[in-house]
C-alpha cells in the first residue's frame, strides 16, 4: 500500500510502484490517495475527485496496480493508522507493506499514532536523490527494526525482505528519480511546459483539460 496525496501523480510514483512490485514479487500494489493529509493541515490539496481520476488514469495500463478509495470514502477517519487497521481486517494474514517517501519518514513523528503505524505492517521507505533519512526522531526500539538495503542489488533486496519477519522497516534507494509534486505544481502554474516530461501522458492531458494548478 502506497499512501500519499498524489497531487499530481507523477513518473516517480509509478517508478516506485514498478520497482517495489518487481523486487518483492507483490501480488497487489495499492495506491491510497489521502483525502487530506492530517499532518499537513496548512496545505490545501487539489480536490480528491481530480487526484483520484489522475491516479486512475496513470495506473490503468498495469493490471498489478489498484487505486483504493478507503481514505477518500471516509474523510472523518483520515489517519494512516486507521487505514492500516482496516487493511489488516480486509487482507487478514497476508504480508502487508506500507510504502512512504523519505520526506514522510523524516516527519513520521508528526503523524497521529505514528508508532502504531510503524508496527501495524512492514514499512518500506524509498529515498530520493540528495535526501538523507533521519534517525534521531525515532526511538531505539524503532531503530533496531530498520533494515538498510540501500546500495544493493534488487535480488539482494528481495532476499533481505524474505529473511526478516513482520514489522520490519526497510530503507531502499531502488528508485532514484528526483521528482517532487510541489515542483511540478509550481512549473505548471508558471507556464513552463517542462513538467510534462515528469508525468504520464494521460495525466498531462487531464491537467490541461481541466486547467488544474493554473
Residue, then its C-alpha position, 0 to 999 in steps of 0.5 A: x500500500x502506497x499512501x500519499x496525496x498524489x497531487x499530481x501523480x507523477x513518473x516517480x510514483x509509478x517508478x516506485x510502484x514498478x520497482x517495489x512490485x518487481x523486487x518483492x514479487x507483490x501480488x497487489x500494489x495499492x495506491x491510497x490517495x489521502x483525502x487530506x493529509x492530517x499532518x499537513x493541515x496548512x496545505x490545501x490539496x487539489x480536490x480528491x475527485x481530480x487526484x483520484x481520476x489522475x491516479x486512475x488514469x496513470x495506473x490503468x495500463x498495469x493490471x498489478x496496480x489498484x487505486x483504493x478509495x478507503x481514505x477518500x470514502x471516509x474523510x472523518x477517519x483520515x489517519x494512516x493508522x486507521x487505514x492500516x487497521x482496516x487493511x489488516x481486517x480486509x487482507x487478514x494474514x497476508x504480508x502487508x507493506x506500507x510504502x512512504x517517501x523519505x520526506x514522510x519518514x523524516x516527519x513520521x513523528x508528526x503523524x497521529x499514532x505514528x508508532x502504531x503505524x510503524x508496527x501495524x505492517x512492514x514499512x518500506x521507505x524509498x529515498x530520493x536523490x540528495x535526501x538523507x533519512x533521519x534517525x534521531x526522531x525515532x526511538x531505539x526500539x524503532x531503530x533496531x527494526x530498520x533494515x538498510x538495503x540501500x546500495x544493493x542489488x534488487x535480488x539482494x533486496x528481495x532476499x533481505x525482505x524474505x529473511x526478516x519477519x513482520x514489522x520490519x522497516x526497510x530503507x531502499x534507494x531502488x528508485x532514484x528519480x528526483x521528482x517532487x509534486x510541489x515542483x511540478x505544481x509550481x512549473x505548471x502554474x508558471x507556464x513552463x511546459x517542462x513538467x510534462x516530461x515528469x508525468x504520464x501522458x494521460x495525466x498531462x492531458x487531464x491537467x490541461x483539460x481541466x486547467x488544474x494548478x493554473 
